[in-house]
Amino acid sequence: MSKIKQEKNIDDVVFEPETDSDMVQGKNSLSSSESKQIAKLKKQLKETKAQAKENLDGWQRLKADVVNSKKAESEKLAQAKGRGAEQVLESLLPALDSFDSAMQGSAWEQIDSAWRQGMEFVHSQLISALEQHSITSFGKVGDEFDNALHEAAEHIEVVDKAQANKVQKILRKGYKSASGVIRPARVIVGDFKE
């Protein structure tokens, strides 16, 4: 029983922390070499903490650089894929222009209706393929002329001032994507002269 009691007493012992001032005032019985060793260890601890902080800061910067690099590469890849798709689809635009030209006028109405419906179906499939890649056509008679969207093939005089600087005729549709204009619409623009 006394052994158990002794262990309990040892656990109950509370040590007061020593301070540097206690050591300097000689309240501790450390030798000069022990004091030097403690000072050296404190200095090493301080340097180790500084090195650890520097390593952590460097690691965090590197981690942020890697995240930013991955994000930039991902954006570049998406842009390259988008531009590649635009280029392929852009090469189809002359075929769409041919369809648009063929489908205008009275000659189109004189063609066998079954064949005409088949060609209209093929045309709508091409338009759907473009729309799946967020490419849409634009350009309507009456639109306000805009240099960013339209290419003026000709200017004609109009008698109504309200028709000035308006699209009078579409010669070729324009196409745009989410990233901008792929091809401007070629149009005839109205000019009003007083």
C-alpha positions in Angstrom: 0.0 0.0 0.0 2.8 2.4 0.8 4.2 1.9 -2.7 0.9 3.0 -4.3 0.8 6.0 -2.0 4.3 6.9 -3.0 3.4 6.8 -6.7 0.5 9.0 -6.1 2.6 11.5 -4.3 5.1 11.6 -7.2 2.3 12.3 -9.6 1.0 15.1 -7.4 4.3 17.0 -7.6 4.1 20.2 -9.5 7.2 21.9 -10.9 7.4 25.6 -11.3 8.7 26.6 -14.7 12.2 28.2 -14.6 12.7 31.5 -16.2 15.8 33.0 -17.7 16.0 35.5 -14.9 16.0 32.6 -12.4 19.1 31.2 -14.1 20.8 34.5 -14.3 20.2 35.2 -10.6 21.7 31.9 -9.7 18.5 30.4 -8.3 19.3 27.3 -10.4 22.3 25.2 -9.9 23.3 25.0 -13.6 26.9 25.0 -14.4 28.3 27.5 -17.0 28.6 24.8 -19.6 25.0 23.7 -19.1 23.8 27.3 -19.4 25.8 27.7 -22.6 24.3 24.5 -24.0 20.8 25.7 -23.1 21.5 29.0 -24.8 22.8 27.1 -27.9 19.8 24.9 -28.0 17.4 27.9 -27.7 19.3 29.5 -30.6 19.0 26.3 -32.6 15.3 26.1 -31.8 14.7 29.7 -32.9 16.6 29.1 -36.2 14.7 25.8 -36.8 11.4 27.5 -36.2 12.4 30.3 -38.7 13.5 27.6 -41.2 10.2 25.7 -40.7 8.2 28.9 -41.3 10.3 29.7 -44.4 9.7 26.1 -45.7 6.0 26.3 -45.0 5.7 29.7 -46.8 7.6 28.4 -49.8 5.5 25.3 -49.9 2.3 27.3 -49.8 3.5 29.6 -52.6 4.5 26.6 -54.7 1.1 25.0 -54.1 -0.7 28.2 -55.1 1.6 28.4 -58.2 0.7 24.8 -59.2 -3.1 25.5 -58.7 -2.8 28.6 -60.8 -0.8 26.8 -63.5 -3.3 24.0 -63.7 -6.1 26.5 -64.0 -4.3 28.5 -66.7 -3.5 25.3 -68.7 -7.1 24.2 -68.4 -8.3 27.5 -69.7 -5.8 27.4 -72.6 -7.0 23.8 -73.5 -10.6 24.9 -73.4 -9.8 27.9 -75.7 -7.8 25.7 -78.1 -10.6 23.2 -78.3 -13.2 25.9 -78.8 -11.1 27.6 -81.5 -10.4 24.2 -83.2 -14.2 23.5 -83.3 -14.8 27.0 -84.6 -12.2 26.5 -87.4 -13.8 23.2 -88.5 -17.3 24.7 -88.4 -16.1 27.8 -90.1 -15.0 25.7 -93.0 -18.6 24.6 -93.4 -19.8 28.2 -93.8 -19.3 28.3 -97.6 -21.6 25.2 -97.9 -24.2 27.0 -95.8 -23.8 30.0 -98.1 -24.5 27.8 -101.1 -27.6 26.4 -99.5 -28.8 29.9 -98.6 -28.3 31.1 -102.2 -29.9 28.0 -103.7 -32.9 28.3 -101.4 -33.8 31.8 -102.5 -35.9 32.8 -105.4 -38.4 31.3 -107.7 -36.1 28.5 -109.0 -36.1 26.9 -105.6 -39.9 26.7 -105.6 -39.9 24.9 -109.0 -37.7 22.0 -107.8 -39.4 18.7 -106.9 -40.9 19.2 -103.4 -39.5 15.9 -102.0 -36.0 16.8 -103.1 -36.4 20.3 -101.8 -37.6 19.1 -98.4 -34.6 16.7 -98.2 -32.2 19.6 -98.9 -34.0 21.8 -96.3 -33.5 19.0 -93.8 -29.8 18.7 -94.5 -29.5 22.5 -94.2 -31.3 22.4 -90.8 -28.9 19.7 -89.7 -25.9 21.8 -90.5 -27.5 24.8 -88.6 -28.2 22.5 -85.6 -24.5 21.3 -85.6 -23.4 24.9 -85.5 -25.8 25.7 -82.6 -24.5 22.8 -80.6 -21.2 24.5 -80.6 -22.8 27.9 -79.7 -22.4 29.3 -83.2 -25.3 31.3 -84.5 -26.0 33.2 -87.6 -27.0 36.9 -87.6 -27.9 39.7 -90.0 -31.4 40.8 -90.8 -32.8 43.5 -93.0 -33.6 46.5 -90.9 -30.7 45.9 -88.4 -28.6 48.9 -87.5 -25.3 48.8 -89.4 -22.4 47.9 -87.0 -18.8 47.7 -88.3 -18.1 45.0 -85.7 -20.9 42.8 -87.1 -21.4 43.8 -90.7 -19.2 44.2 -93.8 -20.7 46.8 -96.1 -20.5 45.5 -99.7 -22.4 48.5 -101.1 -24.3 51.7 -100.0 -27.5 52.6 -101.6 -29.5 55.8 -101.3 -32.8 55.5 -99.4 -35.6 58.0 -99.4 -36.7 57.4 -95.8 -34.5 58.9 -93.2 -35.4 56.1 -90.8 -33.7 53.6 -93.2 -30.4 55.5 -93.0 -27.5 53.3 -91.7 -29.8 50.3 -91.7 -29.2 47.0 -93.5 -31.2 47.0 -96.7 -30.2 43.5 -98.0 -28.2 40.5 -96.7 -25.7 39.2 -99.3 -24.2 36.7 -96.9 -25.1 35.8 -93.3 -22.7 36.5 -90.5 -21.8 34.0 -87.8 -20.7 34.4 -84.2 -19.8 32.3 -81.2 -19.5 33.0 -77.5 -16.0 34.3 -78.1 -16.9 36.8 -80.8 -17.6 37.2 -84.5 -16.4 34.4 -86.7 -17.4 36.1 -89.9 -19.2 39.4 -90.4 -22.4 39.6 -92.4 -22.0 41.0 -95.9 -24.7 43.6 -96.4 -26.0 46.5 -98.4 -26.5 49.6 -96.3 -28.9 52.5 -96.7 -27.6 56.1 -97.0 -29.9 59.0 -96.7 -29.0 62.3 -98.5 -31.0 65.4 -97.9 
